[in-house]
């Protein structure tokens, strides 16, 4: 038997507005609200879990922060947005984590400061400052991590290994003319030895 139902919190604010079967969320359209009664999701459910729809931020502007499909209630395919409605990720997810796709981050005037491609959970891409390329390589949790290259004025400044955003491991530094000025090991961003 199919029927519609609304649930409220103890303060009388609407929490759920969905189709139910035998007292449980059912296959069909519905809406979820936060504790203050603000819409945070609207879409379709399958066996009580989100199937596809839109997630909203919790402020009064009702900005979409995710739009797409879910698998077992977790993000599966779709787009994420920032508060300025700019796409910050588009692609596939694995267990709700960005897995395959393109990721972007913007500065406060809307210029791209980070552009990354994610393949099987590994991030590789470019970092910009004032539209100028300053880094190209691997990332982990938004930080330089793995092999990469740093640039200044479109010239190679450093190539080597990074750990948690700092030079760590083998690397080479170059002067403005492209000459090697240091080759050796780094630890926590500092030179250790020279070759």
Helices and strands as residue ranges (DSSP letters): E 2-8, E 14-21, E 24-33, E 39-46, E 49-56, E 64-71, E 74-81, E 87-94, E 97-106, E 112-119, E 122-129, E 132-140, E 143-152, E 155-163, E 166-174, E 180-187, E 190-191
